[in-house]
């Protein structure tokens, strides 16, 4: 019987000594938006110089 890959369990977080990757959680929106805005500002600064 073939296994359906869609039904495999997948962890919602990976952690190492220096890195954590996780799914977004409620309340993350504000910090994500801040990071995006900072990236846009830095990119625009680099383009203008």
C-alpha positions, 0 to 999 in steps of 0.5 A, a space after each residue: 500500500 502506497 503512503 499518502 505524503 499529505 497525511 505525514 505528520 510534520 513538526 511545527 517547530 525546528 530548533 538548533 543551538 542557534 536557530 528556531 524555525 516555527 509556524 506563525 502564531 497569533 500575535 506574531 503579525 506586529 513583529 513580522 510587519 516591523 521586520 518587513 518594514 525595516 527590510 524595505 527601508 534598508 533595501 530602499 536606502 541601498 538602492 538610493 546610494 
